């Protein structure tokens, strides 16, 4: 885009920045509570809160307290939450069968929230790592992550979550063909209105460390996830993955991590024009919190600025652990 501006002093670009009222009139992007998805970690028990030490201010909550947090989300105007389980290590197996148990921790939390706070949309995570004895997002045999066998398991997991009442399924596994398989199964089982928000461009990132602590996957992981998550050096590949998932039936797409991949967010929005989301992941959150706790930055200001960056890049919404703080700031 070319701009033919009158020469100075006829053009003084500072005129539109002269006062708060004029700056507001000229602001190009906005951030609202409608742009937020609040990720939550669920743990067994009742009245149970477990601080996640690598994510200050974030807790694992038992199902009853997840319901309480969902009510808080509704009161703040946050439209959606996303549930991640902290699975008992005794339930983790190589076949990952707990992932599709109708009575697993995630599915009980989904059902409880939808019963108590139906107006809040519940998003889920579809990947095997919380249930896998080897910590991977897929089934492992002889050190190899098996694609097709994993897809079969993920389909069962998707149906179990849909049966529990999930509104949005979030496949974060990065297996080939899983979106098409899930969509076909959902249609066949009568879940035609359940949305799929696919983690289409999920990178093999070092920003995930605190999250793995939060779900108890750090110690279990053997090796790395580079054979299925994306190379951080690649951008064109992300576009192929997004296109593939849309063709297979994804309703929305996700870029993960967030701030280090704003160029990918922008490309997705420009090239496809579909609902585009980003995940402000645990490492991003932890860095902001650590710097704020040390007095090196204004934490609230950086929190809001970082989220505006997603909106400026074209994202329609963001999964962020800051969601309740942001909502309170915006509602004041």
C-alpha positions in Angstrom: 0.0 0.0 0.0 1.4 3.4 -1.1 0.7 6.6 0.8 1.0 9.9 -1.0 1.3 12.4 1.8 1.5 16.1 1.6 5.0 17.3 2.6 5.7 18.7 6.1 4.3 21.0 7.5 1.0 20.4 5.7 1.2 16.8 7.0 2.0 16.6 10.7 1.3 13.0 11.7 1.4 13.9 15.4 -1.9 15.8 15.0 -3.8 12.5 15.4 -1.9 11.6 18.5 -2.4 15.0 20.2 -5.0 14.0 22.8 -6.6 10.9 24.3 -9.9 11.6 22.5 -8.3 12.0 19.1 -6.1 8.9 19.6 -9.3 7.0 20.4 -11.0 8.2 17.2 -8.0 7.0 15.2 -7.3 3.7 16.9 -7.3 0.9 14.4 -7.7 -2.2 16.6 -9.6 -3.0 19.8 -9.4 -5.6 22.5 -12.5 -6.8 24.3 -13.5 -9.7 26.6 -15.1 -11.3 23.6 -11.6 -12.0 22.3 -10.6 -14.2 25.3 -10.5 -17.9 26.0 -9.5 -18.9 29.5 -7.4 -22.1 29.8 -7.9 -24.0 33.1 -6.2 -27.0 34.6 -8.4 -29.6 36.4 -7.2 -32.0 39.0 -8.9 -34.8 41.1 -10.4 -34.0 44.5 -12.9 -31.5 46.0 -12.0 -28.0 47.0 -8.6 -28.7 45.7 -6.2 -25.9 44.6 -2.7 -26.6 43.5 -0.5 -23.7 42.5 1.6 -24.2 39.3 5.0 -22.9 40.5 6.3 -22.1 37.1 3.1 -20.1 36.3 2.6 -17.6 39.1 -1.1 -17.0 39.7 -2.2 -20.1 37.8 -3.7 -23.1 39.7 -4.9 -26.6 39.1 -8.5 -26.8 40.4 -10.8 -29.7 41.2 -14.0 -30.0 39.2 -16.1 -28.1 41.7 -13.7 -25.2 41.6 -13.5 -25.4 37.8 -17.3 -24.8 37.9 -16.7 -21.9 40.2 -14.1 -20.4 37.8 -16.6 -20.9 34.9 -19.1 -18.9 36.8 -16.5 -16.2 37.3 -15.8 -16.3 33.5 -19.5 -15.8 32.9 -19.7 -12.9 35.3 -16.7 -11.2 33.6 -18.2 -11.7 30.1 -15.5 -14.2 29.0 -17.2 -16.3 26.3 -15.2 -19.5 26.6 -12.9 -21.6 28.8 -10.6 -24.4 27.8 -10.0 -27.5 30.0 -6.8 -29.4 30.4 -6.4 -32.3 32.8 -3.7 -33.2 35.3 -4.0 -37.0 35.0 -3.1 -39.4 37.8 0.2 -41.0 36.7 -1.4 -44.4 37.6 -3.9 -43.9 34.7 -1.2 -43.2 32.1 -0.6 -46.2 29.7 1.0 -46.8 26.4 -2.4 -47.3 24.8 -3.8 -44.1 26.4 -7.3 -45.7 27.0 -8.1 -43.2 29.7 -8.2 -40.5 27.0 -11.6 -41.7 25.8 -13.1 -42.8 29.1 -16.6 -41.3 29.4 -15.8 -40.7 33.1 -12.3 -39.3 32.8 -11.4 -36.1 34.6 -11.8 -33.8 31.6 -15.2 -35.2 30.6 -16.5 -34.9 34.2 -15.4 -31.3 34.2 -17.0 -30.6 30.8 -20.3 -32.0 32.0 -20.2 -30.2 35.3 -19.6 -26.8 33.7 -22.2 -27.3 31.0 -24.7 -28.3 33.7 -24.0 -25.3 35.9 -23.0 -22.5 33.5 -24.4 -23.5 30.1 -23.8 -20.0 28.6 -20.1 -20.4 28.8 -18.6 -22.3 25.8 -16.4 -25.2 26.8 -13.3 -25.9 24.6 -11.3 -29.1 25.1 -7.9 -30.4 24.3 -7.5 -33.4 22.0 -4.1 -35.0 22.3 -2.8 -38.1 24.1 0.0 -36.6 26.1 -1.9 -36.3 29.4 -2.7 -40.0 29.2 0.4 -41.3 27.6 3.0 -43.1 29.8 5.7 -41.8 27.4 4.4 -38.2 27.4 3.8 -38.0 23.6 0.7 -36.6 21.8 0.5 -39.9 19.9 0.8 -43.6 20.5 4.4 -44.7 20.5 5.9 -48.0 19.3 9.6 -48.7 19.3 10.3 -45.0 19.7 8.1 -44.0 16.7 4.9 -41.9 17.1 2.3 -43.8 15.1 0.0 -41.6 13.0 -2.9 -43.7 11.9 -3.3 -45.6 15.2 -3.2 -42.3 17.0 -5.9 -40.8 14.8 -8.2 -43.8 15.7 -7.6 -43.0 19.4 -8.2 -39.3 18.9 -11.5 -39.9 17.2 -12.7 -41.9 20.2 -11.5 -39.1 22.4 -13.4 -36.5 20.3 -16.6 -38.4 20.5 -16.3 -38.9 24.3 -15.8 -35.1 24.8 -18.7 -34.3 22.5 -20.9 -36.7 24.4 -19.9 -34.9 27.6 -21.2 -31.7 26.2 -18.1 -29.9 24.8 -18.9 -27.0 22.4 -15.4 -26.7 20.8 -12.9 -29.5 20.2 -9.3 -28.5 20.1 -7.1 -31.1 18.4 -3.6 -30.2 19.3 -1.8 -33.4 18.4 -0.6 -32.5 14.9 -1.3 -35.9 13.4 -2.1 -36.1 9.7 -5.7 -36.7 8.8 -7.2 -36.3 12.2 -9.6 -33.4 11.4 -11.3 -35.3 8.5 -11.6 -38.4 10.7 -13.1 -36.5 13.6 -15.5 -34.5 11.5 -16.8 -37.7 9.8 -17.3 -39.4 13.2 -19.0 -36.4 14.7 -21.4 -36.2 11.8 -22.1 -39.9 12.0 -22.8 -39.8 15.7 -25.2 -36.8 15.5 -22.7 -34.1 16.8 -23.2 -31.9 13.7 -23.0 -28.7 15.7 -19.8 -29.3 17.6 -17.1 -27.0 16.4 -13.4 -27.9 15.7 -10.8 -25.3 16.5 -7.8 -27.1 15.1 -4.2 -26.4 16.2 -3.2 -26.3 12.6 0.2 -24.6 13.0 1.6 -25.9 16.3 5.3 -25.5 16.5 7.9 -27.7 18.3 8.6 -24.8 20.6 10.6 -24.4 23.8 7.9 -22.0 25.2 5.8 -24.9 26.4 7.8 -25.9 29.5 5.5 -24.5 32.3 2.4 -26.0 30.6 4.0 -29.5 30.8 4.6 -28.9 34.5 0.9 -27.9 34.9 -0.4 -31.1 33.3 2.3 -33.4 34.7 3.8 -34.3 31.3 7.3 -33.1 31.8 8.8 -36.1 33.6 7.0 -38.6 31.3 8.2 -37.2 28.0 10.8 -39.4 26.2 12.6 -37.6 23.4 11.0 -34.6 21.6 8.0 -33.9 19.5 9.8 -32.7 16.3 8.4 -35.5 14.1 4.9 -34.2 14.4 5.1 -30.5 15.7 6.3 -27.9 13.2 9.9 -26.7 12.6 10.0 -23.1 14.0 11.9 -22.1 10.9 8.9 -22.8 8.6 6.1 -20.5 7.4 4.9 -21.9 4.1 4.4 -25.3 5.7 2.0 -23.7 8.1 -0.2 -22.5 5.3 -0.3 -26.0 3.8 -1.4 -27.3 7.2 -4.1 -24.7 7.7 -5.5 -25.3 4.2 -5.5 -29.1 4.8 -7.4 -28.8 8.1 -10.0 -26.4 6.6 -10.6 -28.7 3.6 -11.1 -31.6 6.1 -13.7 -29.7 8.1 -12.1 -27.4 10.7 -14.3 -24.4 11.6 -11.5 -22.4 13.2 -7.7 -22.6 13.3 -5.0 -22.0 15.9 -1.4 -20.8 15.8 0.7 -21.9 18.8 2.8 -20.3 20.4 1.6 -16.8 20.0 3.8 -13.7 20.2 6.9 -15.3 18.5 4.6 -16.4 15.6 2.6 -13.3 14.9 3.8 -13.4 11.3 2.1 -16.8 11.0 -1.1 -15.4 12.5 -1.1 -12.6 9.9 -0.4 -14.9 7.0 -3.3 -17.2 8.0 -5.8 -14.4 8.4 -4.8 -12.7 5.1 -4.5 -15.9 3.0 -7.6 -17.7 4.3 -9.9 -15.1 6.0 -11.2 -17.7 8.5 -11.6 -17.4 12.3 -8.0 -17.4 13.5 -6.8 -17.8 17.0 -3.5 -17.9 18.8 -2.4 -19.4 22.1 -0.4 -17.1 24.4 1.4 -20.1 25.8 2.7 -20.8 29.3 6.3 -19.7 28.6 5.0 -16.3 27.3 2.9 -15.9 30.4 5.7 -16.9 32.7 8.2 -14.5 31.2 5.8 -11.6 31.6 4.9 -12.5 35.1 8.6 -13.0 36.1 9.6 -9.7 34.7 6.7 -8.0 36.4 7.4 -9.7 39.7 10.9 -8.4 39.6 9.7 -4.8 38.9 11.4 -4.8 35.4 8.1 -4.1 33.5 4.6 -2.8 34.2 2.9 -6.2 34.2 -0.6 -5.0 33.5 0.4 -2.7 30.7 2.5 -5.4 29.0 -0.3 -7.9 29.4 -2.7 -5.7 27.6 -0.1 -4.6 25.0 0.8 -8.2 24.2 -2.9 -9.1 23.6 -3.4 -6.1 21.4 -0.5 -7.4 19.3 -2.6 -10.5 18.5 -5.5 -8.4 17.5 -3.3 -6.2 15.3 -1.9 -9.3 13.6 -5.4 -10.4 12.7 -6.4 -12.9 15.4 -10.1 -13.1 16.3 -9.3 -14.4 19.8 -6.6 -15.6 22.1 -6.2 -18.4 24.6 -4.5 -16.6 27.5 -3.9 -17.3 31.2 -4.3 -13.6 31.7 -8.0 -13.8 30.7 -9.6 -12.9 34.1 -7.1 -10.1 34.8 -7.7 -8.7 31.3 -11.4 -8.9 31.6 -11.4 -7.0 34.9 -9.1 -4.4 33.4 -11.4 -4.0 30.4 -14.6 -3.9 32.4 -13.3 -1.2 34.8 
